[in-house]
Amino acid sequence: MPSVKRLHLDAQNDSNSSIMGGSPSARSRLLEPLAYTGSLGSFKNQDLTPVIGREYEGLQVTDLLKWGDNMIRDLAVTISQRGVVFLRDQQVTPHQMKELMLRITELSGCPESSGLHVHPLTEEGSELGDQISVISSEKQKQGGGLTHQLSDVSRFASAGWHADITFEPVPSDYAMLKIHTLPATGGDTLWASGYEIYDRLSPAMQQFLEGLTATHDAKFFLDEAERLGNPIRKGIRGNPLNFGEALTAIHPVVRTNPVTGWKSVYVNKGFTKRINGVTKDESDLLLGYLFNIVTQNHDAQVRFKWRANDLAIWDNRSMWHCATYDYHDPRAGDRVCSLGEAPYLDLKSKGRREALGLM
């Protein structure tokens, strides 16, 4: 595991000495953050909390696919700034979801080497294709997906907080989820802002964490694959750096979102196992503290009550999310994740509050 000193040496050897982490083969194409141009201003919308979430009315994915790139680029900027965007009552197919996801990530500057992710547990020959993950409560009852159905796991609902596929060297930038099958009540999803979590740290803690990396690990998927009888997808999973069955990656504890230029905390309960460069006891204390800031601050979160065919799009670089398992009837949907850049920290970037003049 790299030490704090090694991380700084890597930064000094980069062509931009303020950049820490990342990969030369998986860098954002953006030279500066994107600005919102106002092209979505004619659609009725509301911010659901001061720090996270926006819901649009009357904005259809099928229409976005017909219109010019400017609206989709503005949608990407809005998602990255607000963390998650909700679009109600979408009559959209999985193929159209994939098409919009590709345009969002490309127009927001993803590396040429990145495309849509193939989840390690995606079954070969899936009816919906390799790049669609089926979110199904019935599969989870069999031990698939999250392992909350097994006996030897935490019974705290907050144990489910995570950001998608951070165990990959090149993880997700954006994710899109459409829920088409719902119980009569229950099954909400929550999102939390990593921008806000960063801003709630003291300057001294911010500076300390910015010199550290963390190990993200999803080896439990190997056990799930064996239990379900499905082999792990070992081939390239959306980027040449994502392959094999290691399912482990090292990323900065604080990363910069290239679309906004804002810093966020980048560890999560689902996949982050160890902060490097400190002792295990120190790592456990730091991770526990960061996780608690997420789970115990409802004013950094937004909770969404789904209706059939609603769609959410969020920025995995700077948000966490957590499903609510308070139902018994079937709940199902389709998810597609795009891949962005290898996570990096630009020491010259700012927190959200500072950038918006809210300090």
Contacts in CASP RR format, 6 or more apart in sequence:
PFRMAT RR
TARGET T0000
AUTHOR 0000-0000-0000
METHOD contacts of the structure
MODEL  1
MPSVKRLHLDAQNDSNSSIMGGSPSARSRLLEPLAYTGSLGSFKNQDLTP
VIGREYEGLQVTDLLKWGDNMIRDLAVTISQRGVVFLRDQQVTPHQMKEL
MLRITELSGCPESSGLHVHPLTEEGSELGDQISVISSEKQKQGGGLTHQL
SDVSRFASAGWHADITFEPVPSDYAMLKIHTLPATGGDTLWASGYEIYDR
LSPAMQQFLEGLTATHDAKFFLDEAERLGNPIRKGIRGNPLNFGEALTAI
HPVVRTNPVTGWKSVYVNKGFTKRINGVTKDESDLLLGYLFNIVTQNHDA
QVRFKWRANDLAIWDNRSMWHCATYDYHDPRAGDRVCSLGEAPYLDLKSK
GRREALGLM
1 213 0 8 1.000
1 215 0 8 1.000
1 250 0 8 1.000
1 274 0 8 1.000
1 276 0 8 1.000
1 277 0 8 1.000
2 10 0 8 1.000
2 213 0 8 1.000
2 250 0 8 1.000
2 276 0 8 1.000
2 277 0 8 1.000
3 276 0 8 1.000
3 277 0 8 1.000
4 211 0 8 1.000
4 212 0 8 1.000
4 277 0 8 1.000
7 20 0 8 1.000
7 21 0 8 1.000
7 211 0 8 1.000
7 212 0 8 1.000
7 213 0 8 1.000
7 252 0 8 1.000
8 20 0 8 1.000
8 211 0 8 1.000
10 20 0 8 1.000
10 21 0 8 1.000
11 17 0 8 1.000
11 18 0 8 1.000
11 19 0 8 1.000
11 20 0 8 1.000
11 21 0 8 1.000
11 347 0 8 1.000
14 20 0 8 1.000
14 21 0 8 1.000
16 346 0 8 1.000
18 346 0 8 1.000
18 347 0 8 1.000
18 348 0 8 1.000
19 344 0 8 1.000
19 345 0 8 1.000
19 346 0 8 1.000
19 347 0 8 1.000
20 210 0 8 1.000
20 211 0 8 1.000
20 252 0 8 1.000
20 344 0 8 1.000
20 345 0 8 1.000
20 346 0 8 1.000
20 347 0 8 1.000
21 213 0 8 1.000
21 252 0 8 1.000
21 342 0 8 1.000
21 343 0 8 1.000
21 344 0 8 1.000
21 345 0 8 1.000
22 341 0 8 1.000
22 342 0 8 1.000
22 343 0 8 1.000
22 344 0 8 1.000
23 169 0 8 1.000
23 170 0 8 1.000
23 241 0 8 1.000
23 341 0 8 1.000
23 342 0 8 1.000
25 111 0 8 1.000
25 113 0 8 1.000
25 240 0 8 1.000
25 241 0 8 1.000
26 111 0 8 1.000
26 113 0 8 1.000
26 114 0 8 1.000
26 169 0 8 1.000
26 170 0 8 1.000
26 239 0 8 1.000
26 241 0 8 1.000
26 340 0 8 1.000
26 341 0 8 1.000
26 342 0 8 1.000
27 111 0 8 1.000
27 341 0 8 1.000
27 342 0 8 1.000
27 344 0 8 1.000
28 109 0 8 1.000
28 110 0 8 1.000
28 111 0 8 1.000
28 258 0 8 1.000
28 340 0 8 1.000
28 341 0 8 1.000
29 109 0 8 1.000
29 110 0 8 1.000
29 111 0 8 1.000
29 112 0 8 1.000
30 108 0 8 1.000
30 109 0 8 1.000
30 258 0 8 1.000
30 259 0 8 1.000
33 258 0 8 1.000
33 259 0 8 1.000
33 260 0 8 1.000
33 261 0 8 1.000
34 73 0 8 1.000
34 76 0 8 1.000
34 77 0 8 1.000
34 80 0 8 1.000
34 108 0 8 1.000
34 259 0 8 1.000
34 260 0 8 1.000
35 77 0 8 1.000
36 74 0 8 1.000
36 77 0 8 1.000
36 78 0 8 1.000
36 81 0 8 1.000
37 70 0 8 1.000
37 73 0 8 1.000
37 74 0 8 1.000
38 74 0 8 1.000
39 70 0 8 1.000
39 71 0 8 1.000
39 74 0 8 1.000
40 56 0 8 1.000
40 59 0 8 1.000
40 71 0 8 1.000
40 74 0 8 1.000
40 75 0 8 1.000
40 78 0 8 1.000
43 56 0 8 1.000
43 57 0 8 1.000
43 58 0 8 1.000
43 59 0 8 1.000
44 56 0 8 1.000
44 57 0 8 1.000
44 58 0 8 1.000
45 54 0 8 1.000
45 55 0 8 1.000
45 56 0 8 1.000
45 57 0 8 1.000
45 59 0 8 1.000
46 54 0 8 1.000
46 55 0 8 1.000
47 53 0 8 1.000
47 54 0 8 1.000
47 82 0 8 1.000
48 54 0 8 1.000
48 55 0 8 1.000
48 86 0 8 1.000
48 302 0 8 1.000
48 304 0 8 1.000
49 299 0 8 1.000
49 301 0 8 1.000
49 302 0 8 1.000
51 193 0 8 1.000
51 195 0 8 1.000
51 196 0 8 1.000
51 299 0 8 1.000
51 300 0 8 1.000
51 352 0 8 1.000
52 82 0 8 1.000
52 83 0 8 1.000
52 84 0 8 1.000
52 191 0 8 1.000
52 192 0 8 1.000
52 193 0 8 1.000
52 196 0 8 1.000
52 300 0 8 1.000
52 301 0 8 1.000
52 302 0 8 1.000
52 319 0 8 1.000
53 82 0 8 1.000
53 83 0 8 1.000
53 84 0 8 1.000
53 85 0 8 1.000
53 86 0 8 1.000
53 191 0 8 1.000
53 302 0 8 1.000
54 78 0 8 1.000
54 82 0 8 1.000
54 84 0 8 1.000
54 85 0 8 1.000
54 86 0 8 1.000
55 85 0 8 1.000
55 86 0 8 1.000
55 87 0 8 1.000
55 88 0 8 1.000
56 85 0 8 1.000
56 86 0 8 1.000
56 87 0 8 1.000
56 88 0 8 1.000
57 88 0 8 1.000
58 88 0 8 1.000
59 87 0 8 1.000
60 87 0 8 1.000
60 90 0 8 1.000
60 91 0 8 1.000
60 92 0 8 1.000
61 87 0 8 1.000
61 90 0 8 1.000
61 92 0 8 1.000
61 96 0 8 1.000
61 97 0 8 1.000
61 100 0 8 1.000
61 311 0 8 1.000
62 91 0 8 1.000
62 92 0 8 1.000
62 96 0 8 1.000
64 71 0 8 1.000
64 72 0 8 1.000
64 75 0 8 1.000
64 100 0 8 1.000
65 96 0 8 1.000
65 99 0 8 1.000
65 100 0 8 1.000
65 103 0 8 1.000
69 103 0 8 1.000
69 107 0 8 1.000
72 100 0 8 1.000
72 103 0 8 1.000
72 104 0 8 1.000
72 107 0 8 1.000
73 107 0 8 1.000
73 108 0 8 1.000
75 85 0 8 1.000
75 104 0 8 1.000
75 313 0 8 1.000
76 104 0 8 1.000
76 105 0 8 1.000
76 107 0 8 1.000
76 108 0 8 1.000
76 174 0 8 1.000
76 259 0 8 1.000
77 108 0 8 1.000
77 259 0 8 1.000
77 260 0 8 1.000
78 85 0 8 1.000
79 85 0 8 1.000
79 104 0 8 1.000
79 174 0 8 1.000
79 313 0 8 1.000
79 314 0 8 1.000
79 315 0 8 1.000
80 108 0 8 1.000
80 257 0 8 1.000
80 259 0 8 1.000
80 260 0 8 1.000
80 315 0 8 1.000
80 317 0 8 1.000
80 318 0 8 1.000
81 259 0 8 1.000
81 260 0 8 1.000
83 191 0 8 1.000
83 193 0 8 1.000
83 195 0 8 1.000
83 314 0 8 1.000
83 315 0 8 1.000
83 318 0 8 1.000
83 319 0 8 1.000
84 191 0 8 1.000
84 302 0 8 1.000
84 304 0 8 1.000
84 312 0 8 1.000
84 313 0 8 1.000
84 314 0 8 1.000
84 315 0 8 1.000
84 319 0 8 1.000
84 321 0 8 1.000
85 312 0 8 1.000
85 313 0 8 1.000
85 314 0 8 1.000
86 304 0 8 1.000
86 310 0 8 1.000
86 311 0 8 1.000
86 312 0 8 1.000
87 310 0 8 1.000
87 311 0 8 1.000
87 312 0 8 1.000
87 313 0 8 1.000
88 307 0 8 1.000
88 310 0 8 1.000
88 311 0 8 1.000
89 307 0 8 1.000
89 308 0 8 1.000
89 309 0 8 1.000
89 310 0 8 1.000
90 178 0 8 1.000
90 309 0 8 1.000
90 310 0 8 1.000
90 311 0 8 1.000
91 309 0 8 1.000
92 100 0 8 1.000
92 178 0 8 1.000
92 311 0 8 1.000
94 128 0 8 1.000
94 129 0 8 1.000
94 132 0 8 1.000
94 334 0 8 1.000
94 336 0 8 1.000
97 132 0 8 1.000
97 176 0 8 1.000
97 178 0 8 1.000
97 311 0 8 1.000
97 334 0 8 1.000
97 336 0 8 1.000
98 116 0 8 1.000
98 131 0 8 1.000
98 132 0 8 1.000
98 336 0 8 1.000
100 176 0 8 1.000
101 116 0 8 1.000
101 174 0 8 1.000
101 176 0 8 1.000
101 336 0 8 1.000
101 337 0 8 1.000
101 338 0 8 1.000
102 115 0 8 1.000
102 116 0 8 1.000
102 338 0 8 1.000
104 174 0 8 1.000
104 313 0 8 1.000
104 338 0 8 1.000
105 114 0 8 1.000
105 115 0 8 1.000
105 173 0 8 1.000
105 174 0 8 1.000
105 338 0 8 1.000
105 339 0 8 1.000
105 340 0 8 1.000
108 173 0 8 1.000
108 174 0 8 1.000
108 259 0 8 1.000
109 258 0 8 1.000
109 259 0 8 1.000
110 173 0 8 1.000
110 338 0 8 1.000
110 339 0 8 1.000
110 340 0 8 1.000
110 341 0 8 1.000
111 170 0 8 1.000
111 239 0 8 1.000
111 340 0 8 1.000
111 341 0 8 1.000
113 170 0 8 1.000
113 239 0 8 1.000
113 240 0 8 1.000
113 241 0 8 1.000
114 170 0 8 1.000
114 173 0 8 1.000
114 238 0 8 1.000
114 239 0 8 1.000
114 338 0 8 1.000
114 339 0 8 1.000
114 340 0 8 1.000
114 341 0 8 1.000
115 238 0 8 1.000
115 239 0 8 1.000
115 338 0 8 1.000
115 339 0 8 1.000
115 340 0 8 1.000
116 131 0 8 1.000
116 238 0 8 1.000
116 336 0 8 1.000
116 337 0 8 1.000
116 338 0 8 1.000
116 339 0 8 1.000
117 131 0 8 1.000
117 165 0 8 1.000
117 168 0 8 1.000
117 172 0 8 1.000
117 237 0 8 1.000
117 238 0 8 1.000
117 242 0 8 1.000
117 337 0 8 1.000
117 338 0 8 1.000
117 339 0 8 1.000
118 130 0 8 1.000
118 131 0 8 1.000
118 233 0 8 1.000
118 236 0 8 1.000
118 237 0 8 1.000
118 238 0 8 1.000
119 133 0 8 1.000
119 165 0 8 1.000
119 233 0 8 1.000
119 237 0 8 1.000
119 337 0 8 1.000
120 218 0 8 1.000
120 221 0 8 1.000
120 225 0 8 1.000
120 232 0 8 1.000
120 233 0 8 1.000
120 237 0 8 1.000
120 245 0 8 1.000
120 247 0 8 1.000
121 144 0 8 1.000
121 145 0 8 1.000
121 221 0 8 1.000
121 224 0 8 1.000
121 225 0 8 1.000
121 228 0 8 1.000
121 230 0 8 1.000
121 232 0 8 1.000
121 233 0 8 1.000
122 129 0 8 1.000
122 130 0 8 1.000
122 133 0 8 1.000
122 233 0 8 1.000
123 230 0 8 1.000
124 231 0 8 1.000
124 233 0 8 1.000
126 132 0 8 1.000
126 134 0 8 1.000
128 134 0 8 1.000
128 334 0 8 1.000
130 233 0 8 1.000
131 336 0 8 1.000
132 334 0 8 1.000
132 335 0 8 1.000
132 336 0 8 1.000
133 334 0 8 1.000
133 335 0 8 1.000
133 336 0 8 1.000
133 337 0 8 1.000
134 332 0 8 1.000
134 333 0 8 1.000
134 334 0 8 1.000
134 335 0 8 1.000
135 177 0 8 1.000
135 179 0 8 1.000
135 331 0 8 1.000
135 332 0 8 1.000
135 333 0 8 1.000
135 334 0 8 1.000
135 335 0 8 1.000
136 330 0 8 1.000
136 331 0 8 1.000
136 332 0 8 1.000
136 333 0 8 1.000
137 325 0 8 1.000
137 327 0 8 1.000
137 330 0 8 1.000
137 331 0 8 1.000
137 332 0 8 1.000
138 330 0 8 1.000
138 332 0 8 1.000
139 145 0 8 1.000
140 146 0 8 1.000
140 148 0 8 1.000
140 149 0 8 1.000
141 149 0 8 1.000
142 149 0 8 1.000
142 228 0 8 1.000
143 149 0 8 1.000
143 150 0 8 1.000
143 224 0 8 1.000
143 227 0 8 1.000
143 228 0 8 1.000
144 224 0 8 1.000
144 227 0 8 1.000
144 228 0 8 1.000
145 224 0 8 1.000
146 160 0 8 1.000
146 323 0 8 1.000
147 153 0 8 1.000
147 220 0 8 1.000
147 224 0 8 1.000
148 159 0 8 1.000
148 160 0 8 1.000
148 325 0 8 1.000
153 159 0 8 1.000
157 322 0 8 1.000
157 324 0 8 1.000
157 325 0 8 1.000
158 269 0 8 1.000
158 295 0 8 1.000
158 322 0 8 1.000
159 269 0 8 1.000
159 270 0 8 1.000
160 269 0 8 1.000
160 270 0 8 1.000
160 322 0 8 1.000
160 323 0 8 1.000
161 192 0 8 1.000
161 268 0 8 1.000
161 269 0 8 1.000
161 270 0 8 1.000
161 291 0 8 1.000
161 294 0 8 1.000
161 295 0 8 1.000
161 320 0 8 1.000
161 321 0 8 1.000
161 322 0 8 1.000
162 268 0 8 1.000
162 269 0 8 1.000
162 270 0 8 1.000
162 271 0 8 1.000
162 320 0 8 1.000
162 321 0 8 1.000
162 322 0 8 1.000
163 171 0 8 1.000
163 172 0 8 1.000
163 266 0 8 1.000
163 268 0 8 1.000
163 271 0 8 1.000
163 316 0 8 1.000
163 317 0 8 1.000
163 319 0 8 1.000
163 320 0 8 1.000
163 321 0 8 1.000
164 171 0 8 1.000
164 172 0 8 1.000
164 175 0 8 1.000
164 316 0 8 1.000
164 337 0 8 1.000
165 171 0 8 1.000
165 172 0 8 1.000
165 218 0 8 1.000
165 316 0 8 1.000
165 337 0 8 1.000
166 216 0 8 1.000
166 249 0 8 1.000
166 251 0 8 1.000
166 266 0 8 1.000
166 268 0 8 1.000
166 271 0 8 1.000
166 272 0 8 1.000
166 316 0 8 1.000
167 216 0 8 1.000
167 217 0 8 1.000
167 218 0 8 1.000
167 247 0 8 1.000
167 248 0 8 1.000
167 249 0 8 1.000
167 271 0 8 1.000
168 237 0 8 1.000
168 239 0 8 1.000
168 241 0 8 1.000
168 242 0 8 1.000
168 247 0 8 1.000
168 249 0 8 1.000
168 339 0 8 1.000
169 239 0 8 1.000
169 241 0 8 1.000
169 242 0 8 1.000
169 249 0 8 1.000
169 342 0 8 1.000
170 238 0 8 1.000
170 239 0 8 1.000
170 241 0 8 1.000
170 242 0 8 1.000
170 339 0 8 1.000
170 340 0 8 1.000
170 341 0 8 1.000
170 342 0 8 1.000
171 249 0 8 1.000
171 251 0 8 1.000
171 316 0 8 1.000
171 317 0 8 1.000
171 339 0 8 1.000
171 340 0 8 1.000
171 343 0 8 1.000
172 316 0 8 1.000
172 317 0 8 1.000
172 337 0 8 1.000
172 338 0 8 1.000
172 339 0 8 1.000
172 340 0 8 1.000
173 315 0 8 1.000
173 316 0 8 1.000
173 317 0 8 1.000
173 338 0 8 1.000
173 339 0 8 1.000
173 340 0 8 1.000
173 341 0 8 1.000
174 313 0 8 1.000
174 314 0 8 1.000
174 315 0 8 1.000
174 316 0 8 1.000
174 337 0 8 1.000
174 338 0 8 1.000
175 313 0 8 1.000
175 314 0 8 1.000
175 316 0 8 1.000
175 335 0 8 1.000
175 336 0 8 1.000
175 337 0 8 1.000
175 338 0 8 1.000
176 311 0 8 1.000
176 312 0 8 1.000
176 313 0 8 1.000
176 335 0 8 1.000
176 336 0 8 1.000
176 337 0 8 1.000
177 189 0 8 1.000
177 311 0 8 1.000
177 312 0 8 1.000
177 313 0 8 1.000
177 333 0 8 1.000
177 334 0 8 1.000
177 335 0 8 1.000
178 309 0 8 1.000
178 310 0 8 1.000
178 311 0 8 1.000
178 333 0 8 1.000
178 334 0 8 1.000
178 335 0 8 1.000
179 306 0 8 1.000
179 308 0 8 1.000
179 309 0 8 1.000
179 310 0 8 1.000
179 331 0 8 1.000
179 332 0 8 1.000
179 333 0 8 1.000
180 308 0 8 1.000
180 309 0 8 1.000
180 332 0 8 1.000
180 333 0 8 1.000
180 334 0 8 1.000
181 308 0 8 1.000
181 330 0 8 1.000
181 331 0 8 1.000
181 332 0 8 1.000
181 333 0 8 1.000
182 306 0 8 1.000
182 307 0 8 1.000
182 308 0 8 1.000
182 331 0 8 1.000
183 327 0 8 1.000
183 328 0 8 1.000
183 329 0 8 1.000
183 330 0 8 1.000
183 331 0 8 1.000
184 329 0 8 1.000
185 327 0 8 1.000
186 305 0 8 1.000
186 324 0 8 1.000
186 326 0 8 1.000
186 327 0 8 1.000
187 306 0 8 1.000
187 323 0 8 1.000
187 324 0 8 1.000
187 325 0 8 1.000
187 326 0 8 1.000
187 327 0 8 1.000
187 331 0 8 1.000
188 303 0 8 1.000
188 304 0 8 1.000
188 305 0 8 1.000
188 306 0 8 1.000
188 323 0 8 1.000
188 324 0 8 1.000
189 303 0 8 1.000
189 304 0 8 1.000
189 306 0 8 1.000
189 312 0 8 1.000
189 321 0 8 1.000
189 322 0 8 1.000
189 323 0 8 1.000
189 324 0 8 1.000
190 301 0 8 1.000
190 302 0 8 1.000
190 303 0 8 1.000
190 304 0 8 1.000
190 321 0 8 1.000
190 322 0 8 1.000
190 324 0 8 1.000
191 301 0 8 1.000
191 302 0 8 1.000
191 304 0 8 1.000
191 314 0 8 1.000
191 319 0 8 1.000
191 320 0 8 1.000
191 321 0 8 1.000
192 294 0 8 1.000
192 297 0 8 1.000
192 300 0 8 1.000
192 301 0 8 1.000
192 319 0 8 1.000
192 320 0 8 1.000
192 321 0 8 1.000
192 322 0 8 1.000
193 264 0 8 1.000
193 300 0 8 1.000
193 301 0 8 1.000
193 318 0 8 1.000
193 319 0 8 1.000
193 352 0 8 1.000
194 264 0 8 1.000
194 265 0 8 1.000
194 266 0 8 1.000
194 294 0 8 1.000
194 300 0 8 1.000
194 318 0 8 1.000
194 319 0 8 1.000
194 320 0 8 1.000
195 260 0 8 1.000
195 262 0 8 1.000
195 263 0 8 1.000
195 264 0 8 1.000
195 318 0 8 1.000
195 351 0 8 1.000
195 352 0 8 1.000
196 297 0 8 1.000
196 300 0 8 1.000
196 352 0 8 1.000
197 264 0 8 1.000
197 265 0 8 1.000
197 290 0 8 1.000
197 293 0 8 1.000
197 294 0 8 1.000
197 297 0 8 1.000
197 300 0 8 1.000
198 206 0 8 1.000
198 254 0 8 1.000
198 263 0 8 1.000
198 264 0 8 1.000
198 265 0 8 1.000
198 351 0 8 1.000
198 352 0 8 1.000
199 351 0 8 1.000
199 352 0 8 1.000
199 353 0 8 1.000
199 354 0 8 1.000
200 293 0 8 1.000
200 297 0 8 1.000
200 300 0 8 1.000
201 209 0 8 1.000
201 265 0 8 1.000
201 293 0 8 1.000
206 254 0 8 1.000
206 263 0 8 1.000
209 253 0 8 1.000
209 254 0 8 1.000
209 265 0 8 1.000
209 286 0 8 1.000
210 252 0 8 1.000
210 253 0 8 1.000
210 254 0 8 1.000
210 263 0 8 1.000
210 345 0 8 1.000
210 347 0 8 1.000
211 252 0 8 1.000
211 253 0 8 1.000
211 254 0 8 1.000
211 345 0 8 1.000
212 252 0 8 1.000
212 253 0 8 1.000
212 275 0 8 1.000
212 276 0 8 1.000
212 277 0 8 1.000
212 278 0 8 1.000
213 250 0 8 1.000
213 251 0 8 1.000
213 252 0 8 1.000
213 253 0 8 1.000
213 275 0 8 1.000
213 276 0 8 1.000
213 277 0 8 1.000
214 250 0 8 1.000
214 251 0 8 1.000
214 252 0 8 1.000
214 253 0 8 1.000
214 266 0 8 1.000
214 267 0 8 1.000
214 272 0 8 1.000
214 273 0 8 1.000
214 274 0 8 1.000
214 275 0 8 1.000
214 276 0 8 1.000
214 287 0 8 1.000
215 248 0 8 1.000
215 249 0 8 1.000
215 250 0 8 1.000
215 272 0 8 1.000
215 273 0 8 1.000
215 274 0 8 1.000
215 276 0 8 1.000
216 248 0 8 1.000
216 249 0 8 1.000
216 250 0 8 1.000
216 251 0 8 1.000
216 268 0 8 1.000
216 271 0 8 1.000
216 272 0 8 1.000
216 273 0 8 1.000
217 247 0 8 1.000
217 248 0 8 1.000
217 271 0 8 1.000
217 272 0 8 1.000
217 273 0 8 1.000
217 274 0 8 1.000
218 247 0 8 1.000
218 248 0 8 1.000
218 271 0 8 1.000
219 247 0 8 1.000
219 248 0 8 1.000
221 232 0 8 1.000
221 247 0 8 1.000
222 232 0 8 1.000
222 245 0 8 1.000
222 247 0 8 1.000
225 231 0 8 1.000
225 232 0 8 1.000
232 244 0 8 1.000
232 245 0 8 1.000
232 247 0 8 1.000
234 243 0 8 1.000
234 244 0 8 1.000
234 245 0 8 1.000
235 243 0 8 1.000
235 244 0 8 1.000
236 242 0 8 1.000
236 243 0 8 1.000
237 243 0 8 1.000
238 339 0 8 1.000
239 339 0 8 1.000
239 340 0 8 1.000
241 342 0 8 1.000
242 339 0 8 1.000
250 276 0 8 1.000
251 266 0 8 1.000
251 343 0 8 1.000
252 266 0 8 1.000
252 343 0 8 1.000
252 344 0 8 1.000
252 345 0 8 1.000
253 265 0 8 1.000
253 266 0 8 1.000
253 267 0 8 1.000
253 275 0 8 1.000
254 263 0 8 1.000
254 264 0 8 1.000
254 265 0 8 1.000
254 266 0 8 1.000
254 345 0 8 1.000
255 263 0 8 1.000
255 264 0 8 1.000
255 266 0 8 1.000
255 317 0 8 1.000
255 318 0 8 1.000
255 343 0 8 1.000
255 344 0 8 1.000
255 345 0 8 1.000
256 262 0 8 1.000
256 263 0 8 1.000
256 344 0 8 1.000
256 345 0 8 1.000
256 346 0 8 1.000
256 349 0 8 1.000
257 263 0 8 1.000
257 264 0 8 1.000
257 315 0 8 1.000
257 317 0 8 1.000
257 318 0 8 1.000
258 341 0 8 1.000
259 315 0 8 1.000
260 318 0 8 1.000
260 352 0 8 1.000
260 355 0 8 1.000
261 346 0 8 1.000
261 349 0 8 1.000
261 350 0 8 1.000
261 355 0 8 1.000
262 318 0 8 1.000
262 349 0 8 1.000
262 350 0 8 1.000
262 351 0 8 1.000
262 352 0 8 1.000
262 355 0 8 1.000
263 345 0 8 1.000
263 349 0 8 1.000
263 350 0 8 1.000
263 351 0 8 1.000
263 352 0 8 1.000
264 317 0 8 1.000
264 318 0 8 1.000
264 352 0 8 1.000
265 290 0 8 1.000
265 293 0 8 1.000
266 317 0 8 1.000
266 343 0 8 1.000
267 275 0 8 1.000
267 287 0 8 1.000
267 290 0 8 1.000
267 291 0 8 1.000
268 291 0 8 1.000
268 320 0 8 1.000
269 291 0 8 1.000
269 294 0 8 1.000
272 287 0 8 1.000
274 280 0 8 1.000
274 283 0 8 1.000
275 282 0 8 1.000
275 283 0 8 1.000
275 286 0 8 1.000
275 287 0 8 1.000
276 283 0 8 1.000
278 286 0 8 1.000
293 300 0 8 1.000
294 300 0 8 1.000
294 320 0 8 1.000
304 310 0 8 1.000
304 312 0 8 1.000
314 321 0 8 1.000
316 337 0 8 1.000
317 340 0 8 1.000
317 343 0 8 1.000
352 358 0 8 1.000
353 359 0 8 1.000
END
